[in-house]
Amino acid sequence: MTGLPGTVAVVAGGTRGIGLSVVHALAVRGVSVVVNGRDRDAVSAAVDEVLSGGGQAVGVCGSAGAPGVAQELVDAALAEFGSLDVAVNCAGIAEPPGSTVLSLTRAEFDEQIEAHLTSAFELTKAAGSVMSEQGAGSIVLTGSAASLGMFGGSGYPAAKGGVNALALAAAADLREFGVRVNVVMPGAQSRLSSGDDFVAHIESLHRRGILDDGLRDAALAPAPPEYVAALYVYLASAGAADITGQIYSAAGGFIGRYDPVMPVFLAYRDHADSPPYEMGELHELLHQSTG
C-alpha cells in the first residue's frame, strides 16, 4: 500500500525528536535516508542507529536554511543512493523563552525565519527541482499550531505560518509535474516542548488566558514523537499519491485536517456605481460579524 521499500528520502532536522522518529520510521520500511542536522555528533549518532538496525543512511551536517545545505542533501541522495523520492523538513529551533513581539530582537526573528521558513524553502526548491524532472516525488514540511497565535512568541509562529503558505503555493506550482507538497502541524514530545522554560511558558500563556485548560494540559503532556511520525511517512508514500496542498494536525492519537481559509461574507457593493464604505457602515458591519 505504501510503496516505500527501495525509495530514497532526505530528512532535514532528522537527528532529534520528531525528525529522528521520521528517519527511523522511514528506514524500517526500507527507505534509504540522508540525515541532516546542525550537530555533527548527533548526525553521526542518528546514522549509526539506522545502520545498526539494518537500514541505509548517510549524514549531512549543517543548517538546512543556510545557503547550499539543502542542495547538499539532495546531491548526497543522488550520489549515495541514485535517486530522490521523498523530502521531509523537520528542522527548527526554539524561540527565546518567554519572548513576545515586544521583546524579540530583529536578529532573533531572523534566526526563526531561517531555521523554519527558509529551510523549508531551500529544501522544497532543491528537492522539487529533481522531482519535477522525474515526474514524481513527495515533500512534507513541518508547520505548527503556534501559527494560529495560541502558543505565544512571534518569530516562531510567523515562520510556521509562512511554511503553510509556502506549501500551498509550492503544491500549486509542482502539481503539474507530479510532485506533492503537504504540511504536518505536530504535537509531540521533543526538546522544543520540554524543560523548565517550556513549562513556564505554557503556564504563563494559561495565566494570560491565551491557552484554556485543555490546551495547557495537552501541551504539558505530549505523546512521544513516533505518534506523529507515521503521518509524515504516509504522506511520503504512494498511498497518498492523490494528496497534495493539505495541512494536517497530528498530536498523539488525534489527526485533523485544516480546511482552506475562506472569507466569511459580510457585505458587498459594486464599486462601479457605489461610493466607498463610510466609517459608520464599517463599524456596524464589523461589530455585527463579531457578535
SENU-901517 format. One record per residue (C-alpha): residue in one letter; z, y, x. Coordinates in steps of 0.05 Angstrom, whole numbers. Each point is the difference from the previous one (the first is absolute). Example, Ala and Ser with C-alpha at 12.3 -4.5 7.8 and 13.67 -1.06 7.14 Angstrom:
SITE   rest        w        v        u
SITE      a      156      -90      246
SITE      s      -13       69       27
//
This chain:
SITE   rest        w        v        u
SITE      m        0        0        0
SITE      t       19       49       55
SITE      g      -56      -18       49
SITE      l       41       25       59
SITE      p       -2      -56       53
SITE      g      -46       17       57
SITE      t       -1       75      -14
SITE      v       24       56       46
SITE      a       48       57      -16
SITE      v       29       60       35
SITE      v       69       24      -20
SITE      a       22       69       23
SITE      g       75        7        1
SITE      g        7      -76        2
SITE      t       60      -10       45
SITE      r       58       12      -48
SITE      g       20       -2      -73
SITE      i      -56       -5      -51
SITE      g      -55        2       52
SITE      l       29      -59       38
SITE      s        8      -39      -64
SITE      v      -73       14      -16
SITE      v      -20      -25       69
SITE      h       37      -65      -10
SITE      a      -25       -9      -71
SITE      l      -72        7       25
SITE      a       10      -44       61
SITE      v       29      -59      -38
SITE      r      -61        2      -44
SITE      g      -47       -9       58
SITE      v      -17       73       13
SITE      s       -8       24       72
SITE      v       39       65        8
SITE      v       -3       61       45
SITE      v       71       27       -1
SITE      n       14       74       13
SITE      g       62       41       12
SITE      r       28       56       42
SITE      d       49      -42       40
SITE      r      -33      -46       51
SITE      d       58      -49        1
SITE      a        0       -5      -76
SITE      v      -76      -12        0
SITE      s        8      -56       51
SITE      a       58      -31      -39
SITE      a      -40        1      -65
SITE      v      -61      -32       33
SITE      d       44      -53       32
SITE      e       31      -17      -67
SITE      v      -69      -12      -30
SITE      l      -23      -41       59
SITE      s       63      -42        1
SITE      g      -13      -16      -74
SITE      g      -69      -25       15
SITE      g      -38       62      -20
SITE      q      -48       45       37
SITE      a       18       72       19
SITE      v      -10       54       52
SITE      g       35       67        6
SITE      v      -21       73        7
SITE      c       54       51       16
SITE      g       -2       72      -23
SITE      s        7       46      -60
SITE      a      -54      -17      -51
SITE      g       -5       74      -16
SITE      a      -16       19       72
SITE      p      -74       10       19
SITE      g      -34      -65       18
SITE      v       56      -49      -15
SITE      a      -27      -24      -67
SITE      q      -68      -11       33
SITE      e       36      -41       54
SITE      l       27      -45      -55
SITE      v      -69      -10      -29
SITE      d      -31      -12       69
SITE      a       54      -51       16
SITE      a      -15      -38      -64
SITE      l      -74       -3       16
SITE      a       11      -17       74
SITE      e       54      -53      -10
SITE      f      -18      -31      -66
SITE      g      -72       20      -13
SITE      s        7       35      -67
SITE      l       42       45      -44
SITE      d       14      -15      -73
SITE      v       66       34      -16
SITE      a       35       64       22
SITE      v       72       15      -21
SITE      n       38       64       16
SITE      c       75       -5       -1
SITE      a       11       52       55
SITE      g       54       52      -13
SITE      i       62       36       22
SITE      a       62       26      -36
SITE      e        7       73      -18
SITE      p       61       34       33
SITE      p       64      -18      -39
SITE      g       14       47      -58
SITE      s      -62       43       11
SITE      t      -30       42      -54
SITE      v      -59       48       -4
SITE      l       50       54       22
SITE      s       24      -36       62
SITE      l      -60      -39       25
SITE      t      -35       33       59
SITE      r      -75        6        7
SITE      a        2      -49       59
SITE      e       38      -51      -41
SITE      f      -47        9      -59
SITE      d      -60      -12       46
SITE      e       33      -63       27
SITE      q        6      -27      -70
SITE      i      -72       15      -16
SITE      e      -25      -34       63
SITE      a       44      -61       -7
SITE      h      -17      -14      -73
SITE      l      -63       36      -22
SITE      t      -40        8       64
SITE      s       14      -72       19
SITE      a      -28      -21      -68
SITE      f      -62       43       10
SITE      e      -13      -24       71
SITE      l        7      -73      -19
SITE      t      -41        7      -64
SITE      k      -56       35       39
SITE      a       -1      -48       59
SITE      a        5      -64      -42
SITE      g      -44       27      -55
SITE      s      -56       13       49
SITE      v       -2      -73       20
SITE      m       11      -27      -70
SITE      s      -54       44      -31
SITE      e      -50      -27       50
SITE      q       16      -72      -17
SITE      g        5       14      -75
SITE      a       70      -25      -12
SITE      g       73       14       17
SITE      s       68       19      -27
SITE      i       43       59       20
SITE      v       72        4      -24
SITE      l       40       64       11
SITE      t       74       13       -9
SITE      g       23       54      -48
SITE      s       69       15      -26
SITE      a       36       18      -64
SITE      a       25       60       41
SITE      s      -68       31      -15
SITE      l       25       10      -71
SITE      g       55       46       24
SITE      m       59      -44      -17
SITE      f       25      -18       70
SITE      g        7       67       33
SITE      g      -30       25       64
SITE      s      -66       37        3
SITE      g      -44      -23       58
SITE      y        8      -74      -17
SITE      p      -17        7      -74
SITE      a      -57       48       15
SITE      a      -30      -49       49
SITE      k        8      -58      -48
SITE      g      -32       39      -56
SITE      g      -58       13       46
SITE      v       -6      -75       13
SITE      n      -10      -11      -75
SITE      a      -54       53       -3
SITE      l      -34      -25       63
SITE      a       -2      -71      -28
SITE      l      -31       21      -65
SITE      a      -53       42       36
SITE      a      -14      -54       52
SITE      a       -6      -54      -54
SITE      a      -53       42      -34
SITE      d      -36       12       66
SITE      l        0      -73       22
SITE      r       -9      -36      -67
SITE      e      -76       -3        8
SITE      f        9      -35       67
SITE      g       45      -55      -28
SITE      v       62       28       34
SITE      r       64        4      -41
SITE      v       58       50        9
SITE      n       67       -6      -35
SITE      v       71       25        7
SITE      v       67      -35       -3
SITE      m       61       45      -12
SITE      p       55      -48       23
SITE      g       75       -3       -9
SITE      a       30      -46       52
SITE      q       54       -7       52
SITE      s      -22       31       65
SITE      r       24       46       55
SITE      l      -23       59      -42
SITE      s       43      -23      -59
SITE      s       65      -19       35
SITE      g       56       30       41
SITE      d       53       53      -12
SITE      d      -50       58       -1
SITE      f      -41      -34      -54
SITE      v       60      -16      -43
SITE      a       25       71        6
SITE      h      -69       26      -19
SITE      i       -4      -43      -62
SITE      e       71       18      -22
SITE      s      -17       73        9
SITE      l      -62       -7      -44
SITE      h       43      -34      -52
SITE      r       53       55        1
SITE      r      -55       53       -8
SITE      g      -28      -36      -61
SITE      i      -66      -18       33
SITE      l       13      -75       -4
SITE      d       32      -33      -60
SITE      d       50      -57        6
SITE      g      -54      -54       -4
SITE      l      -44       30       54
SITE      r       59       12       45
SITE      d       24      -71       -6
SITE      a      -70      -28       12
SITE      a      -10       44       61
SITE      l       66      -22       30
SITE      a      -13      -75      -10
SITE      p      -74      -12       12
SITE      a      -30      -70        5
SITE      p      -23      -28       67
SITE      p      -70       22       21
SITE      e      -32      -68      -12
SITE      y        5       15      -74
SITE      v      -52       56        6
SITE      a      -41      -31       57
SITE      a      -31      -49      -49
SITE      l      -34       57      -38
SITE      y      -31       27       64
SITE      v      -27      -69       16
SITE      y      -28      -11      -69
SITE      l      -36       67        0
SITE      a      -29      -19       68
SITE      s      -27      -66      -27
SITE      a      -63      -21      -35
SITE      g       41      -11      -63
SITE      a        3       76       -7
SITE      a      -74        9       11
SITE      d       -7       42      -64
SITE      i       60       45       14
SITE      t      -10       67       33
SITE      g       25       71       -7
SITE      q       67      -23      -28
SITE      i       71       22       15
SITE      y       54      -53       -9
SITE      s       75        1        4
SITE      a       39      -60       25
SITE      a       76       -6        8
SITE      g       33      -67        0
SITE      g      -25      -37      -61
SITE      f      -30       62      -31
SITE      i      -75       14        3
SITE      g      -31       60      -34
SITE      r      -67       36       -2
SITE      y       -8       75       -5
SITE      d      -51       24      -50
SITE      p      -47       56       22
SITE      v       31       69       -7
SITE      m      -32       36      -59
SITE      p       16       67      -30
SITE      v       34        3      -68
SITE      f      -40       45      -47
SITE      l       35       66      -15
SITE      a      -55       47      -24
SITE      y      -73       17        7
SITE      r      -43       62      -11
SITE      d      -72       11       22
SITE      h       -3       52       55
SITE      a      -70       18      -24
SITE      d       27       36      -62
SITE      s       76        4       12
SITE      p       43       43       46
SITE      p       50      -28       50
SITE      y       68      -22      -29
SITE      e       52       53       -7
SITE      m       69      -10       31
SITE      g       32       -9      -68
SITE      e      -50      -54      -19
SITE      l       13      -37       65
SITE      h       75        5      -10
SITE      e       -6      -32      -68
SITE      l      -48      -54       22
SITE      l       40      -21       62
SITE      h       67        1      -34
SITE      q      -25      -41      -59
SITE      s      -27      -52       49
SITE      t       68       -9       34
SITE      g       39       -5      -64
//
